[in-house]
């Protein structure tokens, strides 16, 4: 410090912001009237700016950056705002998952439909084989079926306990209905001989009669319309009846 310029030694610290507040206030008052100190401060300002420009740019630490951002005006409002935007990768992944689930559901539906078709085809083949076998036996009787606009044949082999219904022009039923075969004993009691629906892909319907005992114990069969799943006793309209 010199007697002529007592504050000139404080200017370097003041230029870089290292001077304490009390001395900085006194120096600021002095700078208003002292051109020598003003020139000295300007020189240090050029040097300090040059030093700052010479340093490579550095990214602040992530923790420090987050603390500074929280102090900015409106930072709290921005943090409270929910993040609703999806990235392209997230959207693509979500769409792919949706498509995969849809394809899996469609595959399961197709598989179940194919299984039902296979089951129906297997029953048709079995019934056809039974009918052909019955026709090959000389003891098989062929009894006519007649009803309202319905014709057909009942193949009956009591010795081998085989009976097959082959009917033409059976009306299609609602999904809540089915045809049911009834075996009739000499006392008129009805015993279920199975349920079936018309074969829409063929002009006729063939179905084996399921007898719980020997067919010789019965005197005829009848077919009625019943609720889906069948009934314990006839409740619907009789379609036809065949006596043995």
C-alpha positions in Angstrom: 0.0 0.0 0.0 1.3 3.6 -0.8 0.4 6.8 0.9 -0.6 8.3 -2.4 -2.9 5.4 -3.4 -3.8 3.5 -0.2 -6.4 1.2 -1.9 -4.4 0.1 -5.0 -3.1 -3.1 -3.3 -6.8 -4.2 -2.8 -7.7 -4.0 -6.5 -6.4 -7.5 -7.5 -8.5 -9.1 -4.8 -11.5 -6.9 -5.7 -11.1 -7.8 -9.4 -11.6 -11.5 -8.8 -14.3 -11.0 -6.1 -12.0 -12.1 -3.2 -12.2 -8.9 -1.2 -14.4 -8.9 1.9 -17.5 -6.9 1.8 -16.4 -4.1 4.2 -13.2 -3.3 2.3 -15.0 -3.8 -1.0 -17.5 -1.1 0.0 -14.7 1.4 0.9 -12.9 0.7 -2.3 -16.0 1.2 -4.4 -16.4 4.7 -2.9 -12.7 5.4 -3.6 -13.0 4.3 -7.2 -15.5 7.0 -7.9 -12.9 9.7 -7.5 -9.6 8.0 -8.2 -8.7 7.6 -11.9 -5.4 5.8 -11.1 -7.3 3.0 -9.2 -9.9 2.9 -12.0 -7.2 2.3 -14.6 -5.6 -0.4 -12.4 -9.0 -2.2 -12.0 -9.6 -2.1 -15.7 -6.2 -3.7 -16.4 -6.9 -6.4 -13.9 -10.3 -7.0 -15.4 -8.7 -7.6 -18.9 -6.3 -10.1 -17.3 -8.9 -12.0 -15.4 -11.2 -12.2 -18.5 -8.3 -13.5 -20.5 -7.5 -16.2 -17.9 -11.1 -17.3 -17.9 -11.2 -17.6 -21.7 -7.9 -19.6 -21.7 -9.4 -22.3 -19.5 -11.3 -25.2 -21.3 -15.0 -25.4 -20.8 -16.0 -27.8 -18.0 -19.3 -29.4 -17.3 -20.4 -28.8 -13.7 -20.9 -32.0 -11.5 -24.3 -33.5 -11.9 -25.2 -32.9 -8.2 -24.1 -29.3 -8.4 -26.1 -28.8 -11.6 -29.3 -30.2 -10.1 -28.9 -27.9 -7.0 -28.5 -24.9 -9.2 -31.5 -25.8 -11.4 -33.7 -26.1 -8.3 -32.9 -22.5 -7.4 -34.1 -21.2 -10.8 -37.5 -19.4 -10.9 -40.3 -21.9 -11.7 -38.1 -24.9 -11.0 -40.6 -26.3 -8.5 -43.5 -26.1 -11.0 -41.4 -27.9 -13.7 -40.5 -30.7 -11.3 -44.2 -31.2 -10.2 -45.2 -31.6 -13.9 -45.7 -35.3 -14.7 -43.5 -36.8 -17.5 -46.0 -38.0 -20.0 -43.9 -38.1 -23.1 -42.8 -41.5 -24.4 -39.6 -42.0 -26.3 -39.8 -43.6 -29.8 -38.2 -46.8 -28.4 -40.8 -47.0 -25.6 -43.7 -46.5 -28.1 -42.2 -49.1 -30.5 -41.8 -51.6 -27.6 -45.4 -51.1 -26.4 -46.8 -51.5 -29.9 -44.7 -54.7 -30.5 -46.1 -56.1 -27.2 -49.7 -55.3 -28.2 -49.2 -56.9 -31.6 -47.7 -60.0 -30.1 -50.6 -60.4 -27.6 -53.1 -59.9 -30.4 -51.3 -62.6 -32.6 -51.2 -65.0 -29.6 -55.0 -64.5 -29.0 -55.8 -65.1 -32.7 -53.6 -68.2 -32.7 -55.4 -69.6 -29.7 -58.8 -68.9 -31.2 -57.7 -70.6 -34.5 -56.4 -73.6 -32.6 -59.6 -74.0 -30.6 -61.6 -73.7 -33.8 -59.5 -76.3 -35.5 -59.8 -78.7 -32.5 -63.6 -78.4 -32.7 -63.6 -79.1 -36.4 -61.3 -82.1 -35.9 -63.7 -83.4 -33.2 -66.7 -83.1 -35.5 -64.8 -84.7 -38.4 -63.7 -87.6 -36.1 -67.3 -88.2 -35.1 -68.4 -88.1 -38.7 -65.8 -90.6 -39.7 -66.6 -92.9 -36.9 -70.3 -92.7 -37.6 -69.6 -93.4 -41.3 -67.5 -96.4 -40.5 -70.2 -97.7 -38.2 -72.9 -97.3 -40.9 -70.7 -99.1 -43.5 -70.1 -101.9 -41.1 -73.8 -102.2 -40.3 -74.6 -102.4 -44.0 -72.1 -105.2 -44.4 -73.9 -107.4 -41.9 -76.8 -109.4 -43.4 -78.7 -109.1 -40.1 -78.9 -105.3 -40.3 -82.3 -104.0 -40.9 -83.0 -100.8 -42.8 -86.1 -99.0 -41.3 -87.5 -95.9 -43.0 -87.6 -92.6 -41.3 -90.4 -90.2 -42.2 -91.5 -86.9 -40.7 -92.5 -83.4 -41.7 -90.3 -82.9 -44.8 -87.8 -85.3 -43.3 -86.7 -88.6 -44.8 -84.0 -91.1 -44.0 -83.1 -94.6 -42.7 -82.4 -96.2 -39.4 -79.8 -99.0 -39.7 -80.5 -101.5 -36.9 -78.4 -104.5 -35.9 -79.8 -105.7 -32.6 -77.4 -108.7 -32.4 -74.3 -106.4 -32.5 -76.1 -103.6 -30.7 -75.6 -101.1 -33.5 -78.0 -98.4 -34.6 -77.3 -95.5 -37.0 -79.7 -92.7 -37.9 -79.3 -91.3 -41.4 -81.7 -88.3 -41.9 -82.2 -85.8 -44.8 -83.6 -82.3 -44.5 -83.2 -81.9 -40.8 -83.9 -78.2 -40.0 -81.0 -76.2 -38.6 -81.4 -75.3 -34.9 -80.6 -72.3 -32.8 -77.4 -72.3 -30.8 -79.4 -72.9 -27.6 -81.0 -76.1 -29.1 -80.0 -79.6 -30.0 -81.6 -82.8 -31.3 -81.9 -85.7 -28.8 -82.5 -89.4 -29.6 -84.7 -91.3 -27.2 -84.8 -95.1 -26.9 -88.4 -96.3 -26.2 -89.0 -99.5 -24.1 -92.2 -101.6 -24.2 -93.6 -99.6 -21.3 -93.1 -96.3 -23.1 -90.2 -95.1 -21.0 -87.7 -92.9 -22.7 -84.0 -93.3 -22.3 -81.5 -90.9 -23.9 -79.6 -92.2 -26.8 -77.4 -89.2 -27.4 -77.6 -85.6 -28.7 -76.5 -84.2 -32.1 -76.8 -81.2 -34.4 -77.3 -81.3 -38.2 -74.2 -81.5 -40.4 -74.3 -78.2 -42.3 -71.6 -79.2 -44.8 -73.5 -82.3 -45.9 -77.0 -82.8 -47.3 -77.7 -85.4 -44.7 -77.0 -86.1 -41.1 -75.7 -89.4 -39.7 -75.4 -90.2 -36.1 -74.9 -93.4 -34.0 -77.5 -94.2 -31.4 -75.8 -94.6 -27.9 -77.7 -97.4 -26.1 -77.1 -97.9 -22.4 -78.1 -101.6 -22.8 -79.1 -104.1 -25.4 -81.2 -102.6 -28.3 -83.4 -105.7 -28.0 -84.8 -104.2 -24.8 -86.4 -101.3 -26.8 -89.2 -101.2 -29.3 -88.3 -98.0 -31.1 -86.6 -94.6 -31.1 -87.7 -91.0 -31.3 -86.0 -87.6 -31.9 -87.0 -84.4 -30.3 -85.7 -80.8 -30.1 -84.2 -80.1 -26.6 -82.2 -77.3 -25.0 -78.5 -77.4 -25.6 -76.9 -80.1 -23.6 -80.0 -82.3 -23.7 -82.7 -83.2 -21.2 -83.4 -86.0 -18.8 -86.8 -86.6 -20.5 -88.4 -85.3 -23.7 -89.6 -81.7 -23.4 -89.6 -80.4 -27.0 -91.2 -81.1 -30.3 -90.9 -84.6 -31.7 -89.3 -84.7 -35.1 -89.8 -88.3 -36.0 -90.3 -91.8 -34.5 -89.3 -95.2 -35.8 -90.7 -98.5 -34.4 -88.4 -101.6 -34.5 
